[in-house]
Amino acid sequence: MAKTSRRTFLQQSALITAWCCAGGTGSLTSCGVTRPAVADTAEDDQGLYVPLSAAEGKNSMLVRSRRFDEPLLLMRRADGTWQALLMRCPHKGCTVVQRNDKLVCPCHGSEFTPEGQLLKGPARQPLTSFPVTATSKHLEVRF
Ligand code: FES
């Protein structure tokens, strides 16, 4: 798995923070925003479909799925592929947030890498990730 540099992660975090706090189409539970992050996503039994136009020029974005209370963080890897992380802490289910160069659970302090790997407990598992396929029209998150 490609590693994200600290600089890249911070840039991505800043984008997400600005996106969320600007009240645009972004959504982070910690910001208290509950509307869909990308208005025209579609979803069926197999997955979530994010228009490529929504991802244009971005290395990361938060999207909502009706399957989860927490957002999904879509991040572009260094090799250009995408990954989706469910921002739900595997310890007791709090919403994970981005802090500096980590994904952090505000409830009991578990920490994860930008790729969702466990750095520090009490969680014992990584964040849940889902495969993402880029087609000519969409990023498809497969559940
Ligand atoms: S719920 Fe995240 S560390 Fe406990």
Residues whose N, C-alpha, C, O or C-beta is under 5 A from the ligand:
A	BS01	FES	C89 H91 K92 G93 C94 C105 C107 H108 G109 S110 P122 A123
